[in-house]
């Protein structure tokens, strides 16, 4: 299961361990 933690517009992928900045919330 792919779990994404969204904190203040910041999406952290536990698999890639890479922080991704999102401009919009789906």
PLY file of the C-alpha trace (Angstrom):
ply
format ascii 1.0
element vertex 26
property float x
property float y
property float z
element edge 25
property int vertex1
property int vertex2
end_header
0.00 0.00 0.00
1.28 3.44 -0.90
0.82 5.85 1.99
1.39 9.57 1.48
1.80 11.97 4.37
0.54 15.43 3.46
1.94 18.13 5.73
1.42 21.80 4.84
1.51 21.15 1.08
4.40 18.75 1.41
3.96 15.19 0.17
6.47 12.63 1.40
6.65 9.29 -0.38
7.73 6.54 2.07
8.88 4.41 -0.85
11.03 6.95 -2.68
11.88 8.83 0.52
11.64 11.98 -1.56
9.73 15.11 -0.48
7.47 16.46 -3.23
5.99 19.95 -3.17
2.38 20.02 -4.35
0.64 23.21 -5.42
-2.86 21.77 -5.32
-4.74 19.39 -3.03
-6.75 16.78 -4.98
0 1
1 2
2 3
3 4
4 5
5 6
6 7
7 8
8 9
9 10
10 11
11 12
12 13
13 14
14 15
15 16
16 17
17 18
18 19
19 20
20 21
21 22
22 23
23 24
24 25
